[in-house]
């Protein structure tokens, strides 16, 4: 949705600058909803993972892929130059309920976990919490070339939720620990 040049959390009021067709399609969807319905919620999320498999990614989200690789390999390499906020889908669902019950004003919202990390830091926390003995190394620049341009920084700030006292999103580390406990019995 954003080009990543800001290098600070994006607010709902920041101008979107998609880098690829996927980002453009998300922005077009937002604009479509906003043009059709006076009363609406458009909710932007980032770095989603959850219990239901992502069919496009072979049924594995990033957390499950890292756990799988940690069982199959002695070493895992992960990029450290893209910063995001990993967000559990259950947290987003809880946030939407909080918005509905709390009477959130109509409009555009960011709803992501609190805090941010690189993909490498996310993997490191997955391995730490799971007790994995795999060696984690940072991937070199260009080692995993992207098929499409991706922003180097895609952290969203839950500004409107906080303004209304409705931000119920957990820190990404706490949400990850809960996910590992609930789905994998880890912790």
N, C-alpha and C positions, 0 to 999 in steps of 0.2 A: 504494500500500500504506500510506503514511504521509500525514498531513495537511500536513506541511511546516512545522509551527509550531516545531519544535525548533531549527532553524537551526544545527544541528551534525550531523555524520554519524550516521546511524541505525545502531545495533547490532542484532544478532539478538535481543537481550533486550528491545528497546524494543517497546512495545505498538503493534500496527498500528491505524491509524485511517483506513481508506479514505475517500476523498472522493466516489467515484462507483461505478457498477455494475461497471466494469472492475476496480477495486481490490478490490471485494467479491468478485468471482468468483475473483480470484487468491488471496485469503485463504481462501475456501471450498475451493479446490483444495488448498492447503497443509494445511488442517485435515483434509480427507478422506484425503490420503496419510498423514498422521501418525496418524490413527485406525485405518487399515487395516493398516499395516505397522510392526512394531516396529523393524525395520532399514530405514532409508531415508535418502536425501539429498533435502532440499528446498533448491533453490538459487535465491536471489533475484538478479536482474540489473537493470541500469538503462541506459537510453539506448542500446539495441542498434543496431548497424549491421553489415552484412557483405556478402559476395559474392552471396548468394542474395537475389533481389528480394522486397520486401514487396508482395504483391499488393494488400493493402488500401490501400496508399499509392501506387498506380499503378506499382509496380515499382521505386520509388526510395526509398532510405533518405535520411536527412538529408544525409549527405556527398554522395551522388550528385545530390540535388536542388540543393544549393548549387553544385556544379560545373556543372550544367545551366543554372541561372539566371545564373551568371557568364558563360556564353557567349552568352546571349540578351538580357541587360540591361546597362545601364550602372550601375544602382544596385540594391542588394538591401537590404531592411529585415528585421531579425531582432529578436525579443524579447530583452531583457536582464534580465528580472525573474524568470526561472525558472532555478534552478541544479541541475545534474545531474552525473553522471559518464558521459560517452560511453564505451561499451564495445563493442569489436569482438567479434563472435561467435567468431572463431577463438581469441581470448584465453580466452573462457569454455570452449571445447572443450579447450584445453590445460590449463586449471585443473581441469576435471573429471578428466582423465587423471592429473594430479598427485595429486589427492585419492584416486583409486582405487589408484594405485601406492604412495602414501605411507601408506595405511591410515588415512585420516581417520575419525574417530569418526562414528557415525550422527547425523543430525539436520539442523537448519536452518543454512544458510550464506548469507552475502552473498558474491558473486563479481563485483565490478566493477573496472574499471580504477582505478588510483591517481590521486588528485587530483580536482578538480572545476572546473567552469566554467559560465557561463551559455550559453544557445544562441547569443547574440551572440559571445561569446568563442570558442566552438567554430567558428562560421562564419569568424571572423577568422583562426583558425589554418588552417582549410581553404584559405582564399584565399592566405594567406602561403605555405604549403607548395606550393600549385599554381602560384604565380606569377601569380595572377589580378590584372588591373588594375581589376576591378569596384570601385565605391565601396560600402562597407558602412556602413549607418547603423542606429542603434538605432530600433526601432519604438516608437511612442508607446503610452502606456497605453491599453489597449482597442482598439488598431488591428487586432489579429487576435483577435477574441473567441473564446474556447474554447466548444465545444459542450457540454462538461461541465466541472465544477470540476476544476482540476488543482493539485497542490501547487506552491508557489513554490520549495520546497527538497526535493529527493529524492535526496540523496547517501547512499549506503550505505557503511558501514565494514566491511571484511573481517575483523572481529574474531576470529571462531572460526578462520579460516584462519591468521591471525597467531599466535594462541595455540598452535597445533599446528605452527608452522614450515612451513606448507604454502601460504602465499600466493605465487603465481607470477604475479600480475597485473601487467602493465606500466603505466607512467604513460600516461594517455590520449593525450598528445601523441605519445609513441613509437609507440603502437599505431595512431594515425591516420596517421603517416608511413609505417609498414609497409603499411597498407591502401592508401594512395595509390600506393605503389611497386608492390605486387603486383597490384592490380586495374586501375590506370590508367597505370602506367608513369611516374609522377611522382616525381621525386627521385632 
